[in-house]
Amino acid sequence: MPKITINGKEIEFKAGQTVIEVATKNGITVPHFCWHPALSVSGNCRMCLVEIEKMPKLAIACSTLAADGMVVNVDSDKAVSARNAVMEFMLINHPLDCPICDQAGECKLQDYAFKYGSGESRFEEEKSHNKKRVELGPFVMFDAERCISCSRCIRFCDEVAGEKELTFTKRGDRVTVSTYPGEDLDNPYSLNTTDICPVGALTNRDFRFKSRVWDMSRTSSICTGCSRGCSDEIWVRNNIVMRLTPRYNQEVNSYWMCDEGRLNTFKFINNERVDGPHVRRDGQLVKTGYDEAVAQTVSQLKAYSPGEIAFLGSAFATCEDNYALAKLAKGAFHVKNIDFARHTIPGSGDNILRREDKTPNALGAELAGVRPGSEGLDFDGIMNAVNSGRIKVLYCLEDDIAAMSPEYENILSKLDLLIVHATNHNKTTALADIVFPASTYAEKNGTMVNFQGMVQRLRPAVSTIDMDRSMVGMEMSRLDRFGTDFDKWAKKNRVDARASWKMLETVASLMGLKIKHSMAEEVFEDMASSLDCFRGLDYDAIGESGAKIKVNTAAKVKK
């Protein structure tokens, strides 16, 4: 293979790679603004100037192809001097907005100003002023004064989202980003422009002015908006989820995520939570203790035959939760009627990331054992049997079945006993006789399997009464480390909720089934030892990027 030397390090590379690609892949930082590994090269910021032996002048690393025998110096005096000049030019008209800018703390311009800036400006004239609050679309705000004309947002819309919505207008120091006449920045992936903007020119209107990045913890997780399961990061301040951002995973979502998943999959974590177990007394749900809720569950279930009971797992719950439900249904109560609801919206998918299946773990639920036994009923059969009175008891895991249709809501009202595990109060909990408070995907460890058969991990980003941040190795922000009970901004907002598998195993143990795990990791290890598709896997093997499993095509969930 051909070799190139960068900063004295000899590196092998593939033909067609640019200098910046080779350097980045091998841990050598080349400062840049306009270059992005998933976009075309524009070469207009000039920040990546490097010195190459036998070349008469500096070259930009983003568009210069690596060549065999090439010797590159990223940090030579000549390259650093040019970088200083580029920074001075960029800062001539850039406003000193850092104290009020959302990008502060994760801004390339701010970082490079500290490293390559002179610390003072020779420019004495009035800065060029421009519009500060331009609503480019429903989710994105534009500050024209902060824009450095890197063109990342324009290239993203053209090349990734496939929507020509943005362009440059005007000339010289008045050049600005604008939407085309009659267009808005409203493609389904528009908020990715705020992620790739290297400065604070494009900001998320939902997140603006809510928190500084250094006041938030950042936890690797996955998006639960559809069966793609995009890798993302959960940002938490004062135990409240503030935003989601995409996390790079080439096998799943590359650098991107859709606006729907980013905005609509975390707000339920902060609102209308089921806080503690509830049982129905005199027609009203009242809060009670876990022991009483479990005892009532067991005593009431014992009054019915296996044919009168059905269990519904959930494509929103983890593999561990669904596995525990299947064990309880089939092992403790010998019930064959077990399945889960599918949630698909025809026409809502695309060829980028979005899927018609709006659940993150349909394949995982089925692989974990949530499927009918021999002669057992599937979901439609279960609902018909409830409607006819054949099934009198339904045990429902983390799914709002009543909200799927008025017909289902009416059917559920006919049950003798409805037991529900739920994260939030909803139409199904309103009909339930016993409600267990379930931890959300952001409050527990666990796994999910996307439509491709990629097993990915969830990690706790938000603490509950059952899972304290300081005790379980969760990511911690500055507020978490140094806040005290005397600080208003450091008070915790914790709900009384538990991972569903814990409560399911408690019920199973009272029924004489000997399954008891102390951690989600142990549940997964149990799964891996008993289910071929997970064999050989553990949480370490899954890691940050996930692990692909071989799935029998007969077992794959449609869509």
Secondary structure, DSSP 4 states (H G I P E B T S, - for coil): --EEEETTEEEE--TT-BHHHHHHHTT-----SS--TTS-----S-TTEEEETT-SS-EETTTPBP-TT-EEESS-HHHHHHHHHHHHHHHSS----GGG-TTTTS-HHHHHHHHH--SS----SPPPP--S-EE-SSSEEE-TTT-----HHHHHIIIII----EEEES-GGG-EEEEPTT--S-STTTTHHHHH-SSSSEEETTTTTS--GGGSEEEEEE--SSTT--EEEEEEETTEEEEEEE--BTTTTBT---HHHHHHSSHHHHSSB--S-EEEETTEEEE--HHHHHHHHHHHHTTS-GGGEEEE--SSS-HHHHHHHHHIIIIIS----EE----B-TT---SSS--SB--S-HHHHHHTT-S--TT---HHHHHHHHHHTS--EEEEES--GGGG-HHHHHHHTT-SEEEEEESB--HHHHH-SEEEEBPPGGGS-EEEE-TT-EEEEE---S--SSS-TTTTT----HHHHH--TT-GGG-------B-HHHHHHHHHHHTT-----SSHHHHHHHHHHH-GGGTT--HHHHTTT-EE----GGGPPP-
